[in-house]
Amino acid sequence: MAEQQPRYHSIDHLRATMILIVMFGHALLPYVTFPRPFKDPQTHIGFDVASVFLYGFAMPVFFVTAGFSTALIRQRKGLRGLARNRFRRIFLPLIVAYLVISPLTRGAYRFAKHVVLSGTLQGGIDELMLGEWLRWGRPYHLWFLVSLLLYTALALCLRWGVLQAPGTERIRAASRMLFTSRWRSILLTVIIALTMTPAYIIYGSDAGTLPMQAALLSFFIFGWLLYLHRDLLSTYQRQPWRSVIVALAVLPLAVWSTRVRLMTADDPQLMIGLVAGISNSALAAFMTFGLLGIYQDRFAQPSGFGRYVSDASYWIYLIHFPLLIAVAGALAVTPFPAMVKYLLTLAVVVPIVVLTYHYGVRSTRFGRSITSGKRGGAS
């Protein structure tokens, strides 16, 4: 009998948590004080702090788990199996979601903006009736699927290049030094800052820019290398909260510099961008090692609820964004404080996305194709 491959439940659970955090972060955006495509009349700096913190680590840690899982699939199923997996789990959902969700997101934005401009729900409804939103353009939140496909291809090319180059074992040993060093969080900060800092200096942290994509690719490659040194995962359980505390200590500097940079996104600023890039790199790096340790310590065992959330998280991410914008737009006409609107938005959207998954997607062929199935890790 073939030996059953281990499943890395901590990575599964961490991936799902990061996806859900991104959803909660998206719900914050109408209430931040810095410029956004749609903003509620009620804003508060507290939402700036929360959004900078959540966005500072959620997508980087997600790409760490994605790189880990991609390396796992490559090793267990080979190049052809990885290609089939990426086609089924990423490419096809991307095409379907883009065709359906991209225009819906455009419509949600137009509705929300005109509700704010007119001060009435009717203003938003009238804008929708014009039908201008029924076309395709930006991928909006679906950009991460495009990035996953590109990162997978680039990582495979890099892996091939490393295997062909002399000194392969020295490269592997150097990467292991990073994972075992007591200064690993600082070393990762330096590596990430090389690409993230230009993103803040020139572009103001836009995720679609080349420097920021390079930074996220670095986290993906970090996750791939982590799978090669997966025996070290258990060592991160030792005092992981120290890394989280350091990240929280860096947070005030990251919030201040990021807010200043976002307020002047079209005007490159060397010093502010430098501070923002380094502080956000440190935030992401220390949270990465902290969360890896916490989840390895607390969530390394199988859990029915954890598996359900892990399977549901992909669908939730695909459909949540236009719903959040539309509900927040409808609430813009109310006199409620920003926090109340935020909580009401989640109270409406979360049940919708969960119920649509449970009753409309989970048992379908599409639902099975976007869940993690029986393999040994998340993707």
KOLZA-778623 format. One record per residue (C-alpha): residue number from 1; chain; x negated, y, z negated. Coordinates in nm, 2 decimals. Layout:
! residues N
+------+-------+--------+--------+--------+
| resi | chain |     px |     py |     pz |
+------+-------+--------+--------+--------+
|  NUM |     A |      X |      Y |      Z |
...
+------+-------+--------+--------+--------+
***
This chain:
! residues 379
+------+-------+--------+--------+--------+
| resi | chain |     px |     py |     pz |
+------+-------+--------+--------+--------+
|    1 |     A |   0.00 |   0.00 |   0.00 |
|    2 |     A |  -0.13 |   0.34 |   0.09 |
|    3 |     A |  -0.23 |   0.56 |  -0.19 |
|    4 |     A |   0.02 |   0.84 |  -0.25 |
|    5 |     A |  -0.12 |   1.18 |  -0.19 |
|    6 |     A |  -0.10 |   1.42 |  -0.49 |
|    7 |     A |   0.13 |   1.72 |  -0.46 |
|    8 |     A |   0.00 |   2.05 |  -0.59 |
|    9 |     A |   0.31 |   2.17 |  -0.78 |
|   10 |     A |   0.14 |   2.47 |  -0.92 |
|   11 |     A |   0.07 |   2.60 |  -0.57 |
|   12 |     A |   0.43 |   2.52 |  -0.46 |
|   13 |     A |   0.57 |   2.71 |  -0.76 |
|   14 |     A |   0.33 |   3.00 |  -0.72 |
|   15 |     A |   0.42 |   3.04 |  -0.35 |
|   16 |     A |   0.79 |   3.05 |  -0.42 |
|   17 |     A |   0.75 |   3.30 |  -0.70 |
|   18 |     A |   0.55 |   3.53 |  -0.48 |
|   19 |     A |   0.82 |   3.52 |  -0.21 |
|   20 |     A |   1.09 |   3.60 |  -0.47 |
|   21 |     A |   0.88 |   3.88 |  -0.61 |
|   22 |     A |   0.85 |   4.04 |  -0.27 |
|   23 |     A |   1.23 |   4.03 |  -0.25 |
|   24 |     A |   1.26 |   4.21 |  -0.59 |
|   25 |     A |   1.00 |   4.45 |  -0.46 |
|   26 |     A |   1.19 |   4.53 |  -0.15 |
|   27 |     A |   1.49 |   4.61 |  -0.36 |
|   28 |     A |   1.28 |   4.88 |  -0.54 |
|   29 |     A |   1.19 |   5.07 |  -0.23 |
|   30 |     A |   1.50 |   5.29 |  -0.19 |
|   31 |     A |   1.43 |   5.44 |  -0.53 |
|   32 |     A |   1.06 |   5.52 |  -0.51 |
|   33 |     A |   0.94 |   5.88 |  -0.50 |
|   34 |     A |   0.70 |   5.84 |  -0.20 |
|   35 |     A |   0.82 |   5.85 |   0.16 |
|   36 |     A |   1.02 |   5.56 |   0.29 |
|   37 |     A |   1.24 |   5.50 |   0.60 |
|   38 |     A |   1.55 |   5.50 |   0.37 |
|   39 |     A |   1.56 |   5.66 |   0.02 |
|   40 |     A |   1.85 |   5.69 |  -0.22 |
|   41 |     A |   1.92 |   6.04 |  -0.36 |
|   42 |     A |   1.83 |   5.89 |  -0.70 |
|   43 |     A |   1.46 |   5.82 |  -0.74 |
|   44 |     A |   1.22 |   5.76 |  -1.03 |
|   45 |     A |   0.85 |   5.73 |  -1.08 |
|   46 |     A |   0.90 |   5.41 |  -1.27 |
|   47 |     A |   0.99 |   5.24 |  -0.94 |
|   48 |     A |   0.66 |   5.37 |  -0.80 |
|   49 |     A |   0.47 |   5.19 |  -1.08 |
|   50 |     A |   0.67 |   4.87 |  -1.04 |
|   51 |     A |   0.64 |   4.86 |  -0.66 |
|   52 |     A |   0.26 |   4.93 |  -0.65 |
|   53 |     A |   0.21 |   4.66 |  -0.91 |
|   54 |     A |   0.42 |   4.40 |  -0.74 |
|   55 |     A |   0.30 |   4.47 |  -0.39 |
|   56 |     A |  -0.06 |   4.49 |  -0.52 |
|   57 |     A |  -0.07 |   4.11 |  -0.57 |
|   58 |     A |   0.24 |   3.94 |  -0.44 |
|   59 |     A |   0.15 |   3.91 |  -0.07 |
|   60 |     A |  -0.23 |   3.85 |  -0.14 |
|   61 |     A |  -0.14 |   3.56 |  -0.37 |
|   62 |     A |   0.11 |   3.43 |  -0.13 |
|   63 |     A |  -0.15 |   3.42 |   0.15 |
|   64 |     A |  -0.38 |   3.24 |  -0.09 |
|   65 |     A |  -0.12 |   2.96 |  -0.14 |
|   66 |     A |  -0.06 |   2.96 |   0.24 |
|   67 |     A |  -0.43 |   2.92 |   0.31 |
|   68 |     A |  -0.45 |   2.64 |   0.05 |
|   69 |     A |  -0.15 |   2.46 |   0.21 |
|   70 |     A |  -0.28 |   2.50 |   0.56 |
|   71 |     A |  -0.61 |   2.34 |   0.47 |
|   72 |     A |  -0.42 |   2.06 |   0.30 |
|   73 |     A |  -0.21 |   1.98 |   0.61 |
|   74 |     A |  -0.52 |   2.01 |   0.84 |
|   75 |     A |  -0.70 |   1.75 |   0.63 |
|   76 |     A |  -0.41 |   1.51 |   0.58 |
|   77 |     A |  -0.23 |   1.53 |   0.92 |
|   78 |     A |  -0.51 |   1.64 |   1.15 |
|   79 |     A |  -0.51 |   1.92 |   1.40 |
|   80 |     A |  -0.21 |   1.79 |   1.59 |
|   81 |     A |  -0.01 |   1.75 |   1.28 |
|   82 |     A |  -0.09 |   2.10 |   1.17 |
|   83 |     A |   0.02 |   2.23 |   1.51 |
|   84 |     A |   0.35 |   2.05 |   1.49 |
|   85 |     A |   0.40 |   2.18 |   1.13 |
|   86 |     A |   0.33 |   2.54 |   1.23 |
|   87 |     A |   0.55 |   2.52 |   1.53 |
|   88 |     A |   0.84 |   2.37 |   1.33 |
|   89 |     A |   0.81 |   2.57 |   1.01 |
|   90 |     A |   0.68 |   2.91 |   1.13 |
|   91 |     A |   0.71 |   2.96 |   1.51 |
|   92 |     A |   1.07 |   2.84 |   1.56 |
|   93 |     A |   1.21 |   3.02 |   1.24 |
|   94 |     A |   1.02 |   3.33 |   1.36 |
|   95 |     A |   1.19 |   3.33 |   1.70 |
|   96 |     A |   1.54 |   3.26 |   1.56 |
|   97 |     A |   1.50 |   3.51 |   1.27 |
|   98 |     A |   1.37 |   3.78 |   1.51 |
|   99 |     A |   1.66 |   3.74 |   1.75 |
|  100 |     A |   1.92 |   3.75 |   1.47 |
|  101 |     A |   1.77 |   3.95 |   1.18 |
|  102 |     A |   1.57 |   4.22 |   1.36 |
|  103 |     A |   1.88 |   4.39 |   1.50 |
|  104 |     A |   2.07 |   4.34 |   1.17 |
|  105 |     A |   1.78 |   4.51 |   0.98 |
|  106 |     A |   1.78 |   4.80 |   1.23 |
|  107 |     A |   2.16 |   4.83 |   1.18 |
|  108 |     A |   2.12 |   4.82 |   0.80 |
|  109 |     A |   1.87 |   5.10 |   0.81 |
|  110 |     A |   2.09 |   5.31 |   1.04 |
|  111 |     A |   2.39 |   5.25 |   0.82 |
|  112 |     A |   2.20 |   5.34 |   0.50 |
|  113 |     A |   2.04 |   5.65 |   0.64 |
|  114 |     A |   2.36 |   5.80 |   0.77 |
|  115 |     A |   2.54 |   5.72 |   0.44 |
|  116 |     A |   2.28 |   5.94 |   0.27 |
|  117 |     A |   2.29 |   6.21 |   0.54 |
|  118 |     A |   2.67 |   6.23 |   0.54 |
|  119 |     A |   2.73 |   6.15 |   0.17 |
|  120 |     A |   3.00 |   5.91 |   0.27 |
|  121 |     A |   3.04 |   5.54 |   0.36 |
|  122 |     A |   3.23 |   5.65 |   0.67 |
|  123 |     A |   2.92 |   5.82 |   0.81 |
|  124 |     A |   2.73 |   5.49 |   0.80 |
|  125 |     A |   3.02 |   5.30 |   0.95 |
|  126 |     A |   3.05 |   5.55 |   1.23 |
|  127 |     A |   2.68 |   5.51 |   1.31 |
|  128 |     A |   2.72 |   5.13 |   1.32 |
|  129 |     A |   3.01 |   5.16 |   1.56 |
|  130 |     A |   2.79 |   5.34 |   1.82 |
|  131 |     A |   2.61 |   5.01 |   1.86 |
|  132 |     A |   2.26 |   5.16 |   1.90 |
|  133 |     A |   2.12 |   4.91 |   1.65 |
|  134 |     A |   2.20 |   4.61 |   1.88 |
|  135 |     A |   1.85 |   4.58 |   2.03 |
|  136 |     A |   1.52 |   4.43 |   1.93 |
|  137 |     A |   1.21 |   4.61 |   1.82 |
|  138 |     A |   1.01 |   4.59 |   1.50 |
|  139 |     A |   0.99 |   4.25 |   1.33 |
|  140 |     A |   1.03 |   4.43 |   0.99 |
|  141 |     A |   0.96 |   4.19 |   0.71 |
|  142 |     A |   0.91 |   3.90 |   0.95 |
|  143 |     A |   0.56 |   4.03 |   1.02 |
|  144 |     A |   0.42 |   3.78 |   0.77 |
|  145 |     A |   0.53 |   3.49 |   0.99 |
|  146 |     A |   0.33 |   3.64 |   1.28 |
|  147 |     A |   0.04 |   3.68 |   1.05 |
|  148 |     A |   0.05 |   3.32 |   0.93 |
|  149 |     A |   0.03 |   3.20 |   1.29 |
|  150 |     A |  -0.26 |   3.43 |   1.36 |
|  151 |     A |  -0.44 |   3.35 |   1.04 |
|  152 |     A |  -0.41 |   2.97 |   1.10 |
|  153 |     A |  -0.56 |   3.01 |   1.45 |
|  154 |     A |  -0.84 |   3.23 |   1.32 |
|  155 |     A |  -0.92 |   3.01 |   1.03 |
|  156 |     A |  -0.94 |   2.70 |   1.26 |
|  157 |     A |  -1.18 |   2.89 |   1.49 |
|  158 |     A |  -1.39 |   3.00 |   1.19 |
|  159 |     A |  -1.39 |   2.65 |   1.05 |
|  160 |     A |  -1.51 |   2.51 |   1.39 |
|  161 |     A |  -1.78 |   2.78 |   1.41 |
|  162 |     A |  -1.90 |   2.70 |   1.06 |
|  163 |     A |  -1.92 |   2.33 |   1.13 |
|  164 |     A |  -2.12 |   2.39 |   1.45 |
|  165 |     A |  -2.36 |   2.63 |   1.28 |
|  166 |     A |  -2.67 |   2.51 |   1.09 |
|  167 |     A |  -2.66 |   2.54 |   0.72 |
|  168 |     A |  -2.30 |   2.42 |   0.68 |
|  169 |     A |  -2.37 |   2.28 |   0.33 |
|  170 |     A |  -2.53 |   2.60 |   0.22 |
|  171 |     A |  -2.21 |   2.79 |   0.32 |
|  172 |     A |  -2.00 |   2.54 |   0.13 |
|  173 |     A |  -2.23 |   2.57 |  -0.18 |
|  174 |     A |  -2.21 |   2.95 |  -0.16 |
|  175 |     A |  -1.83 |   2.94 |  -0.16 |
|  176 |     A |  -1.83 |   2.71 |  -0.46 |
|  177 |     A |  -2.05 |   2.95 |  -0.64 |
|  178 |     A |  -1.78 |   3.21 |  -0.59 |
|  179 |     A |  -1.51 |   2.98 |  -0.74 |
|  180 |     A |  -1.73 |   2.88 |  -1.04 |
|  181 |     A |  -1.89 |   3.21 |  -1.12 |
|  182 |     A |  -1.79 |   3.39 |  -1.44 |
|  183 |     A |  -1.79 |   3.70 |  -1.22 |
|  184 |     A |  -1.56 |   3.55 |  -0.96 |
|  185 |     A |  -1.28 |   3.81 |  -0.99 |
|  186 |     A |  -1.54 |   4.09 |  -0.95 |
|  187 |     A |  -1.70 |   3.91 |  -0.65 |
|  188 |     A |  -1.36 |   3.87 |  -0.49 |
|  189 |     A |  -1.28 |   4.24 |  -0.55 |
|  190 |     A |  -1.60 |   4.34 |  -0.36 |
|  191 |     A |  -1.52 |   4.11 |  -0.07 |
|  192 |     A |  -1.16 |   4.23 |  -0.04 |
|  193 |     A |  -1.25 |   4.60 |  -0.09 |
|  194 |     A |  -1.47 |   4.58 |   0.23 |
|  195 |     A |  -1.15 |   4.57 |   0.44 |
|  196 |     A |  -0.88 |   4.70 |   0.20 |
|  197 |     A |  -1.06 |   5.03 |   0.13 |
|  198 |     A |  -1.06 |   5.14 |   0.50 |
|  199 |     A |  -0.69 |   5.06 |   0.51 |
|  200 |     A |  -0.62 |   5.31 |   0.24 |
|  201 |     A |  -0.87 |   5.57 |   0.36 |
|  202 |     A |  -0.74 |   5.58 |   0.72 |
|  203 |     A |  -0.39 |   5.45 |   0.72 |
|  204 |     A |  -0.25 |   5.48 |   0.37 |
|  205 |     A |  -0.21 |   5.10 |   0.31 |
|  206 |     A |   0.03 |   5.01 |   0.60 |
|  207 |     A |   0.04 |   4.63 |   0.61 |
|  208 |     A |   0.05 |   4.63 |   0.99 |
|  209 |     A |  -0.29 |   4.79 |   1.03 |
|  210 |     A |  -0.60 |   4.60 |   1.13 |
|  211 |     A |  -0.79 |   4.66 |   0.81 |
|  212 |     A |  -0.50 |   4.55 |   0.59 |
|  213 |     A |  -0.45 |   4.25 |   0.80 |
|  214 |     A |  -0.82 |   4.17 |   0.76 |
|  215 |     A |  -0.78 |   4.19 |   0.39 |
|  216 |     A |  -0.48 |   3.95 |   0.38 |
|  217 |     A |  -0.67 |   3.72 |   0.62 |
|  218 |     A |  -0.95 |   3.72 |   0.35 |
|  219 |     A |  -0.70 |   3.59 |   0.10 |
|  220 |     A |  -0.58 |   3.33 |   0.34 |
|  221 |     A |  -0.94 |   3.21 |   0.39 |
|  222 |     A |  -0.99 |   3.22 |   0.02 |
|  223 |     A |  -0.70 |   2.98 |  -0.02 |
|  224 |     A |  -0.84 |   2.75 |   0.25 |
|  225 |     A |  -1.17 |   2.74 |   0.06 |
|  226 |     A |  -0.99 |   2.69 |  -0.27 |
|  227 |     A |  -0.84 |   2.37 |  -0.13 |
|  228 |     A |  -1.19 |   2.25 |  -0.04 |
|  229 |     A |  -1.29 |   2.31 |  -0.40 |
|  230 |     A |  -0.95 |   2.20 |  -0.55 |
|  231 |     A |  -1.12 |   2.01 |  -0.83 |
|  232 |     A |  -1.18 |   2.35 |  -0.99 |
|  233 |     A |  -0.81 |   2.44 |  -1.02 |
|  234 |     A |  -0.79 |   2.30 |  -1.37 |
|  235 |     A |  -1.09 |   2.52 |  -1.48 |
|  236 |     A |  -0.88 |   2.83 |  -1.42 |
|  237 |     A |  -0.65 |   2.74 |  -1.71 |
|  238 |     A |  -0.90 |   2.87 |  -1.96 |
|  239 |     A |  -0.78 |   3.21 |  -2.08 |
|  240 |     A |  -0.61 |   3.32 |  -1.75 |
|  241 |     A |  -0.44 |   3.60 |  -1.93 |
|  242 |     A |  -0.77 |   3.78 |  -1.96 |
|  243 |     A |  -0.76 |   3.84 |  -1.58 |
|  244 |     A |  -0.40 |   3.96 |  -1.60 |
|  245 |     A |  -0.50 |   4.21 |  -1.88 |
|  246 |     A |  -0.78 |   4.35 |  -1.66 |
|  247 |     A |  -0.54 |   4.38 |  -1.37 |
|  248 |     A |  -0.30 |   4.58 |  -1.59 |
|  249 |     A |  -0.58 |   4.80 |  -1.71 |
|  250 |     A |  -0.66 |   4.88 |  -1.35 |
|  251 |     A |  -0.29 |   4.95 |  -1.27 |
|  252 |     A |  -0.27 |   5.32 |  -1.38 |
|  253 |     A |  -0.56 |   5.41 |  -1.14 |
|  254 |     A |  -0.40 |   5.20 |  -0.86 |
|  255 |     A |  -0.06 |   5.37 |  -0.91 |
|  256 |     A |  -0.20 |   5.72 |  -0.92 |
|  257 |     A |  -0.43 |   5.68 |  -0.62 |
|  258 |     A |  -0.17 |   5.48 |  -0.41 |
|  259 |     A |   0.10 |   5.74 |  -0.48 |
|  260 |     A |  -0.13 |   6.03 |  -0.37 |
|  261 |     A |  -0.23 |   5.84 |  -0.06 |
|  262 |     A |   0.12 |   5.75 |   0.04 |
|  263 |     A |   0.23 |   6.11 |  -0.01 |
|  264 |     A |  -0.03 |   6.21 |   0.26 |
|  265 |     A |  -0.03 |   5.89 |   0.47 |
|  266 |     A |  -0.10 |   6.08 |   0.80 |
|  267 |     A |  -0.40 |   6.27 |   0.66 |
|  268 |     A |  -0.71 |   6.04 |   0.60 |
|  269 |     A |  -0.86 |   6.10 |   0.26 |
|  270 |     A |  -1.20 |   5.96 |   0.17 |
|  271 |     A |  -1.22 |   5.98 |  -0.21 |
|  272 |     A |  -0.85 |   5.90 |  -0.28 |
|  273 |     A |  -0.85 |   5.62 |  -0.03 |
|  274 |     A |  -1.17 |   5.48 |  -0.18 |
|  275 |     A |  -1.02 |   5.48 |  -0.53 |
|  276 |     A |  -0.70 |   5.33 |  -0.40 |
|  277 |     A |  -0.88 |   5.06 |  -0.20 |
|  278 |     A |  -1.11 |   4.95 |  -0.48 |
|  279 |     A |  -0.84 |   4.96 |  -0.75 |
|  280 |     A |  -0.59 |   4.77 |  -0.55 |
|  281 |     A |  -0.85 |   4.51 |  -0.45 |
|  282 |     A |  -0.93 |   4.46 |  -0.82 |
|  283 |     A |  -0.56 |   4.44 |  -0.90 |
|  284 |     A |  -0.51 |   4.17 |  -0.63 |
|  285 |     A |  -0.83 |   3.97 |  -0.72 |
|  286 |     A |  -0.78 |   3.96 |  -1.10 |
|  287 |     A |  -0.41 |   3.87 |  -1.06 |
|  288 |     A |  -0.50 |   3.60 |  -0.81 |
|  289 |     A |  -0.73 |   3.41 |  -1.06 |
|  290 |     A |  -0.50 |   3.49 |  -1.35 |
|  291 |     A |  -0.19 |   3.35 |  -1.18 |
|  292 |     A |  -0.37 |   3.05 |  -1.05 |
|  293 |     A |  -0.47 |   2.97 |  -1.40 |
|  294 |     A |  -0.13 |   3.04 |  -1.55 |
|  295 |     A |   0.05 |   2.83 |  -1.30 |
|  296 |     A |  -0.20 |   2.55 |  -1.32 |
|  297 |     A |  -0.15 |   2.55 |  -1.70 |
|  298 |     A |   0.23 |   2.59 |  -1.71 |
|  299 |     A |   0.37 |   2.47 |  -1.38 |
|  300 |     A |   0.15 |   2.18 |  -1.26 |
|  301 |     A |   0.42 |   1.92 |  -1.33 |
|  302 |     A |   0.71 |   1.84 |  -1.10 |
|  303 |     A |   1.04 |   2.02 |  -1.17 |
|  304 |     A |   1.38 |   1.98 |  -1.01 |
|  305 |     A |   1.45 |   2.34 |  -1.05 |
|  306 |     A |   1.11 |   2.44 |  -0.93 |
|  307 |     A |   1.14 |   2.22 |  -0.62 |
|  308 |     A |   1.48 |   2.37 |  -0.54 |
|  309 |     A |   1.35 |   2.73 |  -0.57 |
|  310 |     A |   1.05 |   2.64 |  -0.36 |
|  311 |     A |   1.26 |   2.50 |  -0.09 |
|  312 |     A |   1.51 |   2.79 |  -0.10 |
|  313 |     A |   1.26 |   3.07 |  -0.11 |
|  314 |     A |   1.18 |   3.06 |   0.26 |
|  315 |     A |   1.54 |   3.10 |   0.36 |
|  316 |     A |   1.59 |   3.37 |   0.09 |
|  317 |     A |   1.30 |   3.57 |   0.23 |
|  318 |     A |   1.42 |   3.54 |   0.59 |
|  319 |     A |   1.77 |   3.69 |   0.53 |
|  320 |     A |   1.74 |   3.91 |   0.22 |
|  321 |     A |   1.60 |   4.23 |   0.37 |
|  322 |     A |   1.90 |   4.36 |   0.58 |
|  323 |     A |   2.13 |   4.26 |   0.29 |
|  324 |     A |   1.93 |   4.47 |   0.04 |
|  325 |     A |   1.92 |   4.77 |   0.27 |
|  326 |     A |   2.29 |   4.75 |   0.35 |
|  327 |     A |   2.40 |   4.71 |  -0.02 |
|  328 |     A |   2.16 |   4.99 |  -0.13 |
|  329 |     A |   2.30 |   5.21 |   0.14 |
|  330 |     A |   2.65 |   5.15 |   0.03 |
|  331 |     A |   2.56 |   5.23 |  -0.33 |
|  332 |     A |   2.39 |   5.56 |  -0.23 |
|  333 |     A |   2.73 |   5.74 |  -0.25 |
|  334 |     A |   2.77 |   5.64 |  -0.61 |
|  335 |     A |   2.65 |   5.87 |  -0.90 |
|  336 |     A |   2.49 |   5.58 |  -1.09 |
|  337 |     A |   2.13 |   5.61 |  -1.20 |
|  338 |     A |   1.86 |   5.44 |  -0.99 |
|  339 |     A |   1.81 |   5.15 |  -1.23 |
|  340 |     A |   2.18 |   5.07 |  -1.23 |
|  341 |     A |   2.19 |   5.08 |  -0.85 |
|  342 |     A |   1.88 |   4.85 |  -0.83 |
|  343 |     A |   2.04 |   4.60 |  -1.06 |
|  344 |     A |   2.37 |   4.61 |  -0.88 |
|  345 |     A |   2.20 |   4.55 |  -0.55 |
|  346 |     A |   2.03 |   4.24 |  -0.69 |
|  347 |     A |   2.36 |   4.13 |  -0.85 |
|  348 |     A |   2.52 |   4.14 |  -0.50 |
|  349 |     A |   2.24 |   4.01 |  -0.28 |
|  350 |     A |   2.09 |   3.73 |  -0.50 |
|  351 |     A |   2.41 |   3.52 |  -0.52 |
|  352 |     A |   2.47 |   3.57 |  -0.14 |
|  353 |     A |   2.13 |   3.44 |  -0.04 |
|  354 |     A |   2.14 |   3.15 |  -0.29 |
|  355 |     A |   2.49 |   3.04 |  -0.19 |
|  356 |     A |   2.42 |   3.06 |   0.18 |
|  357 |     A |   2.12 |   2.84 |   0.13 |
|  358 |     A |   2.29 |   2.59 |  -0.09 |
|  359 |     A |   2.61 |   2.55 |   0.11 |
|  360 |     A |   2.52 |   2.66 |   0.46 |
|  361 |     A |   2.15 |   2.57 |   0.51 |
|  362 |     A |   2.01 |   2.32 |   0.26 |
|  363 |     A |   2.16 |   2.01 |   0.42 |
|  364 |     A |   2.13 |   2.11 |   0.78 |
|  365 |     A |   1.85 |   2.02 |   1.02 |
|  366 |     A |   1.73 |   2.38 |   1.02 |
|  367 |     A |   1.72 |   2.38 |   0.64 |
|  368 |     A |   1.52 |   2.06 |   0.63 |
|  369 |     A |   1.28 |   2.20 |   0.89 |
|  370 |     A |   1.19 |   2.51 |   0.68 |
|  371 |     A |   1.14 |   2.32 |   0.34 |
|  372 |     A |   0.83 |   2.17 |   0.23 |
|  373 |     A |   0.95 |   1.81 |   0.28 |
|  374 |     A |   0.74 |   1.53 |   0.12 |
|  375 |     A |   0.39 |   1.64 |   0.17 |
|  376 |     A |   0.15 |   1.74 |  -0.09 |
|  377 |     A |   0.18 |   2.11 |  -0.11 |
|  378 |     A |   0.35 |   2.43 |   0.00 |
|  379 |     A |   0.30 |   2.60 |   0.33 |
+------+-------+--------+--------+--------+
***
